[in-house]
Amino acid sequence: MKTGLQFRLHQQLALTPQLQQAIRLLQLSQLELEAELRQIAESNPLLEFAEDAEPDPDDEGEFAEANYTAPTAAAEPAVDSDPSDATEWSDSGSSEQPIDFSSSGSSSSSSGNSSRDDDGLEPQNAAPETLQEHLMWQLNLSSFDAREKAIATVLIDALNSDGYLTDSLDAMLAALPPRLDATLDDVDAVRRRLQGFDPTGVASLDLRDCLRAQLEQFDPATPQRELALSIVNDELDLLARNDIARLARRLRASEDETAAAALLIRSLDPRPGAALDTTPVEYIAPDVYARKLNGYWQVSLNPDSQPKLGLNQHYCSLIAQARGNDASWMRGQLQEARWLLKSLESRAETLIKVADAIVRRQSAFLDYGPEAMHPLVLREVAEEVGMHESTISRVTTRKYIHTPRGTFELKHFFSSGVSTEDGGSASATAIQAMLRKLVDAEDPRKPLSDQSLAEELNGKGIQVARRTVAKYREALRIPSSNERQRAG
């Protein structure tokens, strides 16, 4: 019996704790990274944030030298915002198109966080009143009897932040205690009384119901009130398209009267509860900027998005004086702190490298818009920057880039390709933009079918099947040709 030895060579990547940490930091968003670093800094005295550092006249500038600095992070000018004056809403029951409530009363007031009291201290504002608290205060002052108050309390609890009921009246009835012996009519009667509370229109079932409740509060002598009620009841889809001429014909009224009624509707508040919404507004802060300088697109990190984390110089100076286990523990903490700072530097370098590769690939989109978007997959960027596809996936998830065309998640620039006549390919994003343009330009009396849209795209050199057009149309939430014709 013979025995032999076999030798095999293979490579294996060992994920050290430091490498695991670097990978984890890479996939975190800005907010998650900030929270993660603060948690780490709390357990490691050798780390501190710049705003937490105590300035020492003898050690001026030491934190700045030890602090992690994002590479190539040029200072950025303030980004001009372009807020829309109009709040847009759509009636889910009638039309995909939004109604422009330009004169809506749902304006939010400034919080005044930057202001100070006369004594120089920051103002201490009381906790804002919620919609439910505001309505319950009115309920307790109303003439509701005990049974009606019990029904009203259940309804108020079921309102969402916009003031609408989130469940059906049947569900509200089922939520009531059996001892009340309430009927569906009882629930609806209480709901209609709640609609007259401030803000008017709360406890509505949908947009149509909300607008109707507000119009009914107007004096009956209000000009065009009845015409506005007719539009809300039957013609919201035409109002959404601002088709005043057709509205006038349908309602047998003059165009001036119809326009006045439309203006009255647009003065209403489509989200009556929003003014009392205490949910804090979340804003997306871009991780990187893309701007064109001297004819070339350039990418830079947003310096405000980079963590200002560094070594605590006071504790670092104590390491030399420590002895025994204390010295060993502090040296270990110092090593972990240095690994963390190096991981942050690597994260920033990877982010800028990947963003730069994406911008160079999609410069046509930045120059000309969605129709010029090129097909792009993770593998192409991975090969260009010399990284694995999984790394590209991590660094493009929940990372945002600000461009002259808006702020986008980096993943927005990736899309599959469709063949063209010249042997090239067009991205799915570009085809969707072309599809939207074709639908917007069609004759509303003869909307294009999916087959016709496919033929139009084929005529432009885009080889796309009817079922692909249908898939893209549904992704864009564009109704079918039959539905568009009925709406027109």
C-alpha positions as CSV (number, residue, x, y, z in Angstrom):
1,M,0.0,0.0,0.0
2,K,1.5,3.3,-1.1
3,T,0.7,6.6,0.4
4,G,1.6,10.0,-1.1
5,L,1.6,13.6,-0.1
6,Q,-0.3,16.1,-2.1
7,F,0.5,19.8,-2.0
8,R,-2.0,22.4,-3.2
9,L,-1.5,26.1,-3.5
10,H,-4.4,28.5,-3.2
11,Q,-4.9,32.1,-2.3
12,Q,-7.2,33.2,0.5
13,L,-8.1,36.7,1.6
14,A,-8.2,37.0,5.3
15,L,-10.6,39.7,6.5
16,T,-8.8,41.3,9.3
17,P,-10.8,43.4,11.8
18,Q,-9.2,46.5,10.2
19,L,-10.3,45.4,6.7
20,Q,-13.8,44.6,8.0
21,Q,-14.0,48.1,9.5
22,A,-12.9,49.7,6.2
23,I,-15.6,47.8,4.3
24,R,-18.2,48.7,6.8
25,L,-17.4,52.4,6.8
26,L,-17.5,52.4,3.0
27,Q,-21.1,51.3,2.8
28,L,-22.4,53.8,5.4
29,S,-24.3,56.9,4.5
30,Q,-23.3,60.3,5.9
31,L,-25.7,60.1,8.8
32,E,-24.8,56.5,9.6
33,L,-21.1,57.3,9.4
34,E,-21.5,60.2,11.8
35,A,-23.4,58.0,14.3
36,E,-20.9,55.2,14.0
37,L,-17.9,57.4,14.5
38,R,-19.4,59.1,17.6
39,Q,-20.1,55.7,19.1
40,I,-16.5,54.6,18.5
41,A,-15.1,57.9,19.8
42,E,-17.1,57.4,23.1
43,S,-15.3,54.2,23.7
44,N,-11.8,55.3,22.6
45,P,-10.3,58.3,24.5
46,L,-7.6,58.7,21.9
47,L,-10.3,60.0,19.4
48,E,-12.2,63.2,19.4
49,F,-14.2,65.4,17.0
50,A,-12.9,68.8,16.2
51,E,-15.8,70.6,17.9
52,D,-15.2,68.6,21.0
53,A,-11.5,69.4,21.2
54,E,-10.4,71.9,23.9
55,P,-8.0,74.5,22.5
56,D,-4.6,74.7,24.3
57,P,-2.6,77.8,23.6
58,D,0.6,75.7,23.9
59,D,-0.6,73.1,21.5
60,E,-2.2,75.3,18.8
61,G,-2.7,73.5,15.6
62,E,-2.0,70.0,16.8
63,F,-5.5,68.8,16.2
64,A,-5.4,70.1,12.7
65,E,-2.2,68.2,12.0
66,A,-3.5,65.0,13.5
67,N,-7.0,65.4,12.1
68,Y,-8.2,63.4,9.1
69,T,-8.4,65.7,6.0
70,A,-10.4,64.6,3.0
71,P,-8.2,64.4,-0.1
72,T,-8.8,66.9,-2.9
73,A,-11.8,68.3,-1.0
74,A,-11.9,71.8,-2.5
75,A,-14.0,74.5,-0.8
76,E,-17.3,74.7,-2.5
77,P,-19.5,77.8,-3.0
78,A,-22.9,77.8,-1.6
79,V,-25.3,75.9,-3.8
80,D,-28.2,78.0,-4.9
81,S,-31.5,76.3,-4.3
82,D,-34.4,76.5,-6.7
83,P,-37.5,75.9,-4.7
84,S,-40.8,75.7,-6.5
85,D,-43.5,78.2,-5.5
86,A,-46.2,75.7,-6.2
87,T,-47.2,72.7,-4.2
88,E,-48.4,69.9,-6.4
89,W,-51.0,67.3,-5.5
90,S,-52.8,64.6,-7.4
91,D,-56.2,63.1,-6.9
92,S,-55.4,59.4,-6.8
93,G,-59.0,58.6,-7.7
94,S,-59.1,60.5,-11.0
95,S,-55.9,61.6,-12.5
96,E,-52.1,61.0,-12.5
97,Q,-51.6,64.7,-13.3
98,P,-51.1,67.1,-10.3
99,I,-53.2,70.1,-9.5
100,D,-51.1,73.2,-9.0
101,F,-52.2,74.8,-5.7
102,S,-50.1,78.0,-6.2
103,S,-52.0,79.9,-3.6
104,S,-52.2,77.1,-1.1
105,G,-52.3,78.2,2.5
106,S,-50.1,75.4,3.6
107,S,-47.0,77.5,4.0
108,S,-44.5,76.8,6.7
109,S,-43.1,79.5,8.9
110,S,-39.4,80.0,9.6
111,S,-38.2,78.2,12.7
112,G,-35.8,81.0,13.6
113,N,-33.0,78.7,14.8
114,S,-30.4,81.3,14.0
115,S,-32.1,84.1,16.0
116,R,-31.2,84.9,19.6
117,D,-33.1,86.5,22.4
118,D,-32.1,89.9,23.7
119,D,-30.0,88.3,26.4
120,G,-27.8,86.7,23.8
121,L,-29.1,83.1,24.6
122,E,-30.5,80.7,22.1
123,P,-34.4,80.8,22.2
124,Q,-35.9,77.8,23.9
125,N,-39.0,77.0,21.9
126,A,-41.8,74.9,23.4
127,A,-42.5,71.5,21.8
128,P,-44.8,72.1,18.8
129,E,-48.4,71.2,19.1
130,T,-49.3,68.1,17.0
131,L,-52.3,67.9,14.8
132,Q,-54.0,65.4,17.1
133,E,-53.4,67.6,20.1
134,H,-54.8,70.6,18.3
135,L,-58.0,68.7,17.3
136,M,-58.5,67.2,20.7
137,W,-58.3,70.6,22.3
138,Q,-61.2,71.7,20.0
139,L,-63.1,68.5,20.6
140,N,-63.0,69.1,24.4
141,L,-64.5,72.6,23.8
142,S,-67.2,71.4,21.4
143,S,-70.8,70.4,21.9
144,F,-70.2,66.7,21.2
145,D,-71.8,64.3,23.6
146,A,-69.8,61.5,25.3
147,R,-70.6,59.0,22.6
148,E,-69.7,61.4,19.7
149,K,-66.5,62.3,21.5
150,A,-65.5,58.6,21.7
151,I,-66.1,58.2,18.0
152,A,-64.2,61.5,17.2
153,T,-61.2,60.4,19.3
154,V,-60.8,57.2,17.3
155,L,-61.0,59.2,14.0
156,I,-58.5,61.8,15.2
157,D,-56.0,59.1,16.2
158,A,-56.3,57.6,12.7
159,L,-55.3,60.8,10.8
160,N,-52.0,60.9,9.0
161,S,-49.7,63.9,8.9
162,D,-51.6,65.5,6.0
163,G,-54.9,65.3,8.0
164,Y,-56.4,62.4,6.0
165,L,-58.0,59.3,7.3
166,T,-55.7,56.4,6.6
167,D,-58.4,53.7,6.9
168,S,-61.9,53.2,5.7
169,L,-65.0,54.1,7.7
170,D,-65.7,50.4,8.1
171,A,-62.3,50.0,9.8
172,M,-63.1,53.0,12.0
173,L,-66.4,51.4,13.0
174,A,-64.7,48.1,13.8
175,A,-62.2,50.0,16.1
176,L,-65.0,51.4,18.2
177,P,-66.0,49.8,21.6
178,P,-69.1,47.6,21.1
179,R,-70.8,49.4,24.0
180,L,-71.2,52.5,21.8
181,D,-73.5,50.6,19.5
182,A,-72.5,52.9,16.6
183,T,-73.4,52.6,13.0
184,L,-71.5,53.6,9.8
185,D,-73.8,56.6,9.5
186,D,-72.9,57.7,13.0
187,V,-69.2,57.5,12.2
188,D,-69.6,59.5,9.0
189,A,-71.7,62.1,10.7
190,V,-69.0,62.7,13.3
191,R,-66.3,62.7,10.6
192,R,-68.1,65.4,8.7
193,R,-68.3,67.6,11.8
194,L,-64.6,67.1,12.3
195,Q,-64.0,68.4,8.8
196,G,-65.2,71.8,10.0
197,F,-62.6,71.9,12.7
198,D,-59.4,74.0,12.3
199,P,-57.7,73.3,9.9
200,T,-60.7,72.9,7.7
201,G,-60.8,69.7,5.7
202,V,-59.1,67.3,8.2
203,A,-60.6,63.8,8.5
204,S,-61.3,63.7,4.8
205,L,-61.2,60.5,2.8
206,D,-59.4,61.8,-0.3
207,L,-58.5,65.0,-2.1
208,R,-61.9,65.5,-3.6
209,D,-63.6,65.2,-0.2
210,C,-61.0,67.6,1.4
211,L,-61.5,70.3,-1.2
212,R,-65.3,69.9,-1.0
213,A,-65.3,70.3,2.8
214,Q,-63.3,73.5,2.5
215,L,-65.5,75.0,-0.2
216,E,-68.7,74.2,1.8
217,Q,-67.3,76.4,4.6
218,F,-67.4,79.4,2.3
219,D,-70.3,81.8,2.4
220,P,-72.9,80.6,-0.2
221,A,-72.7,84.1,-1.8
222,T,-69.0,83.6,-2.6
223,P,-68.5,84.2,-6.4
224,Q,-68.1,80.9,-8.3
225,R,-68.5,78.8,-5.2
226,E,-71.1,76.5,-6.8
227,L,-69.1,76.2,-10.0
228,A,-66.0,75.3,-8.0
229,L,-68.0,72.6,-6.2
230,S,-69.1,71.2,-9.6
231,I,-65.4,71.0,-10.7
232,V,-64.3,69.3,-7.5
233,N,-67.2,66.8,-7.7
234,D,-66.9,65.9,-11.3
235,E,-64.0,67.4,-13.2
236,L,-60.8,67.3,-11.1
237,D,-59.0,65.6,-14.0
238,L,-59.5,68.5,-16.3
239,L,-58.5,70.9,-13.6
240,A,-55.3,69.0,-13.2
241,R,-54.5,69.6,-16.9
242,N,-55.6,73.2,-16.6
243,D,-57.9,72.7,-19.5
244,I,-60.1,75.7,-18.8
245,A,-61.8,75.7,-22.3
246,R,-63.0,72.1,-22.0
247,L,-64.0,72.7,-18.3
248,A,-66.1,75.7,-19.5
249,R,-67.9,73.6,-22.1
250,R,-68.5,70.7,-19.8
251,L,-70.0,73.0,-17.1
252,R,-71.8,75.3,-19.6
253,A,-70.1,78.4,-18.2
254,S,-67.9,81.1,-19.6
255,E,-64.2,80.7,-19.6
256,D,-63.8,83.7,-17.3
257,E,-66.2,82.2,-14.7
258,T,-64.5,78.8,-15.0
259,A,-61.0,80.4,-14.5
260,A,-62.2,82.2,-11.4
261,A,-63.6,79.0,-10.0
262,A,-60.3,77.2,-10.7
263,L,-58.5,80.0,-8.9
264,L,-60.8,79.6,-5.9
265,I,-60.0,75.9,-5.8
266,R,-56.3,76.5,-6.0
267,S,-56.5,78.8,-3.0
268,L,-57.6,75.8,-0.9
269,D,-55.2,73.7,1.2
270,P,-54.8,70.1,-0.2
271,R,-52.9,69.1,2.9
272,P,-54.7,70.7,5.8
273,G,-52.7,68.8,8.5
274,A,-49.3,69.6,7.1
275,A,-49.0,73.0,8.8
276,L,-49.1,71.1,12.2
277,D,-46.8,68.3,11.1
278,T,-44.1,68.1,13.7
279,T,-42.0,65.5,11.8
280,P,-38.5,67.0,11.3
281,V,-37.6,67.7,7.6
282,E,-34.7,65.6,6.3
283,Y,-32.4,67.1,3.7
284,I,-30.0,65.3,1.5
285,A,-26.4,66.7,1.8
286,P,-24.3,65.7,-1.2
287,D,-21.2,63.7,-0.6
288,V,-19.5,65.1,-3.7
289,Y,-19.9,68.0,-6.2
290,A,-19.6,67.9,-10.0
291,R,-19.0,71.2,-11.8
292,K,-17.7,72.2,-15.1
293,L,-14.5,74.3,-15.1
294,N,-12.7,75.4,-18.3
295,G,-14.8,73.0,-20.4
296,Y,-14.1,69.9,-18.2
297,W,-16.2,68.2,-15.6
298,Q,-14.5,68.1,-12.2
299,V,-15.4,66.3,-9.0
300,S,-14.6,67.3,-5.5
301,L,-15.7,66.1,-2.1
302,N,-18.1,68.1,0.0
303,P,-15.9,69.2,2.9
304,D,-18.9,69.7,5.2
305,S,-19.8,66.0,4.7
306,Q,-16.4,64.7,5.9
307,P,-16.1,63.8,9.6
308,K,-13.8,66.1,11.5
309,L,-12.2,63.3,13.6
310,G,-8.7,63.3,15.0
311,L,-6.4,62.2,17.8
312,N,-6.8,63.6,21.3
313,Q,-3.3,65.1,21.8
314,H,-3.7,65.3,25.6
315,Y,-4.2,61.5,25.9
316,C,-1.6,60.8,23.3
317,S,1.0,62.7,25.5
318,L,0.0,60.5,28.5
319,I,1.0,57.2,26.8
320,A,4.7,57.8,27.4
321,Q,4.0,58.3,31.1
322,A,1.8,55.2,31.5
323,R,3.1,51.9,32.9
324,G,2.0,48.3,32.8
325,N,-1.5,47.4,31.6
326,D,-2.5,51.0,31.3
327,A,0.3,51.6,28.8
328,S,-0.5,48.5,26.8
329,W,-4.2,49.4,26.7
330,M,-3.6,53.0,25.6
331,R,-1.1,51.9,22.9
332,G,-3.8,49.5,21.6
333,Q,-6.4,52.3,21.6
334,L,-3.9,54.6,19.7
335,Q,-3.3,51.9,17.1
336,E,-7.1,51.4,16.6
337,A,-7.5,55.2,16.3
338,R,-4.9,55.4,13.6
339,W,-6.4,52.4,11.7
340,L,-9.8,54.2,11.8
341,L,-8.4,57.5,10.5
342,K,-6.7,55.6,7.7
343,S,-10.0,53.8,6.9
344,L,-11.7,57.2,6.7
345,E,-9.0,58.5,4.3
346,S,-9.4,55.4,2.2
347,R,-13.2,55.8,2.1
348,A,-12.9,59.4,0.9
349,E,-10.3,58.5,-1.8
350,T,-12.5,55.6,-3.0
351,L,-15.6,57.9,-3.1
352,I,-13.9,60.6,-5.1
353,K,-12.3,58.1,-7.5
354,V,-15.6,56.3,-8.2
355,A,-17.5,59.6,-8.6
356,D,-14.9,60.9,-11.0
357,A,-15.1,57.8,-13.1
358,I,-18.9,58.0,-13.2
359,V,-18.9,61.7,-14.2
360,R,-16.5,61.1,-17.0
361,R,-18.7,58.3,-18.3
362,Q,-21.9,60.3,-18.0
363,S,-20.7,63.8,-19.0
364,A,-23.2,63.8,-21.9
365,F,-26.0,63.5,-19.3
366,L,-24.7,66.4,-17.4
367,D,-24.4,68.4,-20.6
368,Y,-27.6,67.5,-22.4
369,G,-30.0,65.8,-20.0
370,P,-31.5,62.3,-19.5
371,E,-31.8,61.5,-23.2
372,A,-28.0,61.5,-23.4
373,M,-27.5,59.0,-20.6
374,H,-25.1,56.2,-21.6
375,P,-25.5,52.5,-20.5
376,L,-23.3,51.8,-17.6
377,V,-22.8,48.8,-15.3
378,L,-20.8,48.2,-12.2
379,R,-18.2,46.1,-14.0
380,E,-17.1,49.0,-16.2
381,V,-16.4,51.4,-13.4
382,A,-14.8,48.6,-11.3
383,E,-12.3,47.9,-14.2
384,E,-11.6,51.6,-14.6
385,V,-10.7,52.3,-11.0
386,G,-9.2,48.8,-10.3
387,M,-11.7,47.7,-7.7
388,H,-14.2,44.9,-7.2
389,E,-17.8,45.3,-8.3
390,S,-19.0,44.8,-4.7
391,T,-16.9,47.8,-3.7
392,I,-18.4,50.0,-6.4
393,S,-21.9,48.8,-5.3
394,R,-21.1,49.8,-1.7
395,V,-19.7,53.2,-2.5
396,T,-22.6,54.2,-4.8
397,T,-25.4,53.2,-2.4
398,R,-26.8,56.2,-0.4
399,K,-24.0,58.5,-1.6
400,Y,-25.1,61.6,-3.4
401,I,-23.6,63.9,-6.0
402,H,-24.7,67.5,-6.6
403,T,-24.7,68.6,-10.3
404,P,-26.1,71.5,-12.2
405,R,-29.0,69.2,-13.1
406,G,-29.8,68.3,-9.6
407,T,-28.7,66.0,-6.8
408,F,-28.7,62.3,-7.6
409,E,-27.7,59.1,-5.8
410,L,-24.6,57.7,-7.5
411,K,-26.6,54.6,-8.4
412,H,-28.8,56.8,-10.6
413,F,-26.1,56.8,-13.3
414,F,-26.1,53.0,-13.8
415,S,-28.5,51.5,-16.3
416,S,-28.7,48.6,-18.7
417,G,-28.4,49.1,-22.5
418,V,-30.6,48.5,-25.5
419,S,-29.2,47.9,-28.9
420,T,-29.3,50.6,-31.6
421,E,-29.2,50.4,-35.4
422,D,-25.6,51.5,-35.6
423,G,-24.4,48.7,-33.4
424,G,-24.2,50.8,-30.3
425,S,-26.5,50.9,-27.3
426,A,-28.8,53.3,-25.5
427,S,-29.4,53.3,-21.7
428,A,-32.8,52.5,-20.2
429,T,-32.8,56.0,-18.6
430,A,-32.4,57.7,-22.0
431,I,-35.1,55.5,-23.5
432,Q,-37.5,56.4,-20.7
433,A,-36.8,60.1,-21.2
434,M,-37.5,59.7,-25.0
435,L,-40.7,57.8,-24.2
436,R,-41.9,60.5,-21.8
437,K,-41.2,63.1,-24.5
438,L,-43.2,61.2,-27.1
439,V,-46.2,60.9,-24.8
440,D,-46.1,64.5,-23.9
441,A,-46.1,65.5,-27.5
442,E,-48.9,63.1,-28.7
443,D,-52.4,64.1,-29.8
444,P,-54.5,63.6,-26.6
445,R,-57.4,62.6,-28.9
446,K,-55.3,59.8,-30.5
447,P,-52.7,58.7,-27.9
448,L,-49.9,56.4,-29.1
449,S,-50.2,52.7,-28.3
450,D,-47.2,50.8,-27.0
451,Q,-46.7,49.3,-30.4
452,S,-46.7,52.8,-32.0
453,L,-44.3,54.1,-29.3
454,A,-42.0,51.1,-30.1
455,E,-42.1,52.0,-33.8
456,E,-41.3,55.6,-33.1
457,L,-38.3,54.6,-31.0
458,N,-37.2,52.1,-33.7
459,G,-37.4,55.0,-36.2
460,K,-34.9,56.8,-34.0
461,G,-32.6,53.9,-34.2
462,I,-33.5,52.3,-30.8
463,Q,-34.3,48.6,-31.2
464,V,-36.9,48.1,-28.6
465,A,-39.9,45.7,-28.4
466,R,-43.5,46.6,-27.5
467,R,-43.3,44.7,-24.2
468,T,-40.2,46.7,-23.3
469,V,-42.0,49.9,-24.0
470,A,-44.9,48.7,-21.8
471,K,-42.5,48.0,-19.0
472,Y,-40.8,51.4,-19.2
473,R,-44.2,53.1,-19.5
474,E,-45.4,51.4,-16.3
475,A,-42.2,52.3,-14.5
476,L,-42.9,56.0,-15.5
477,R,-46.5,55.6,-14.2
478,I,-47.8,56.6,-17.6
479,P,-51.4,55.2,-18.2
480,S,-52.1,53.0,-21.2
481,S,-53.3,54.6,-24.4
482,N,-56.9,53.7,-23.7
483,E,-56.7,55.3,-20.2
484,R,-55.0,58.4,-21.7
485,Q,-57.7,58.7,-24.3
486,R,-60.5,58.5,-21.7
487,A,-58.8,61.1,-19.6
488,G,-58.5,63.3,-22.6
